[in-house]
Amino acid sequence: METTMDKVVALCKRRGFIFQSSEIYGGLNGFWDYGPLGVELKRNVKDAWWRDMVTNHDEFSVPPSAPQAFAMTGLDCSIIMHPQVWKVSGHFDLFCDYMTDCRETKRRYRIDQMRGRWVEYPRATQDERLSKFATQRFFIITDADTPEAGIEDTALRARKFFGRQYEKEMKWQSETMIGLARTDDLRHVLAPDASEPGTLTEPREFNLMFKTIVGARGGADDAAFLRPETAQGIFANFKNVCDTVRVRVPFGICQIGKSFRNEITPRNFTFRSREFEQMELEFFCHPKESRDWYTYWRDRRYQWYLNLGLKRERLQLRDHAQDELSHYSVGTADIEYAFPFLEKGEFGELEGVAHRGDFDLRSHMEGKLVRDAEGHLNPELGPDGKPKHAGSGKDLSYFDDQARERFVPHVIEPSAGADRATLAFICEAYTEDQQPDEKGEMQTRVLMKFHPRLAPIKVAVLPLVKKDGMPEMGLEIYRALKAAGIASYFDQQAAIGKRYRRQDEIGTPWCLTVDGQSLQDKTVTLRDRDTLEQRRVSVDTIVDEITQRLRQ
Ligand code: GAP
């Protein structure tokens, strides 16, 4: 059975994974709250990343395919930084999207997100209604959430616009068109709920940074920004890290934290939010070795998602075309996932792996850099001939005391979204199968096939009945699991079949059932969520067994 976004969103709400923020007041678009299970799941995603990158990293051995051994360390920087950081980084001038407003409905759209279909009515010249428009060919945009609903919506509106009697004669020019970039096309666009085409305004730039005021006076000089990425805190602290911990280039600095972007059209559940978490690594290396490190990190990060359960057929590594690269980037690849809200064959970005060269460290030294005609980076000059946005003036170069060489390190940046990764793991885990119930009738079972490392609860302890010492024995096992740091759950309410299904639906990989035999021989049944296999295991070894399985 197909996984649809509607089913995923409904399960997230029903089982306490994700709620709309401020729901009791009607919600706030682009903001989400993680419920009791969601917070555990997302924490497990972030922990898996942090452990892999920092805690479990062995700086004395060479990881497979790495050019050499390297150190990894962490940081946790403030969300609000000195405003000059964003001027120098380019976000103040360049971190913009193009948007357009509908004069009729007063709604706002991001140009590159307009989805819809071209429709043409060949006999339009005879039609009075159409004669006042320059063309009989329109791009009907839709704000429907799913591709199926989008097609239905555009067809409905085309029928309404051209007249139902001409439906058979209408020509659908192309199946879908994404990214309506040419401004003159906007005259031919029929916006959602607009009564005629051409109601969209000329595209305008819109800076995505949230502005705030620091301090009580609140003058223009006190304006500051919520960070739109965690990366800049790492660059601003590069020297602090080099001076305080024993690291040598090549090495990496990791950070997990909130970022904020005033997205024009947040959509697709948590995929595009206005407040989200990033997991970013800035890896500093010698310029001559940077291409090898770029390849290493790109491939390693792709593998991370596979290791945690995303299927290869829904995950892709895509190298950016030259015209897609960010203002700082020499090369970038995206790790993308086929989310259910996308059309068949489309993928959405989970993580970008960018070769940023020396752009960031040099910008923070010399002032905001721009590329000249030959492709060299130089400080952008203002009308007075001085750097338009001055850097810190601090020396952020690195001195290699063994090679006796000073250089500005190049940076490789794998930048992942914790919320997007969590959403991908949720979509991948969602499964429906058919299983017989207690009466032998086939029922649809919903299960979340989370990788055990990510599952919010690892083990549910279920006494078969609420008597004969079974609850007491169950509680003892539950407490032993908890004491070993294994997220466990104790449930003695309802029939055992119902309790199993509750656990399947929240993705608990194993259920331990305490029954009559348990009291005699100190064994319990261990039920596997995916295979439904049940086997007896000794109570004395259960903590070790689960610990072993979680390490796999
Ligand atoms: N420092 C580089 C940087 O921030 P990015 O591609 O803009 O690069 C990195 O963002 C990752 O952050 C994305 O791949 C995505 O996973 C996540 N992300 C970006 N904008 C987001 C949003 N509005 N909502 C949720 N996640 C977002």
Residues whose N, C-alpha, C, O or C-beta is under 5 A from the ligand:
A	BS01	GAP	P228 E229 A231 R261 E263 T270 F271 R272 S273 F276 Q278 E349 L350 E351 G352 S415 A416 G417 R420
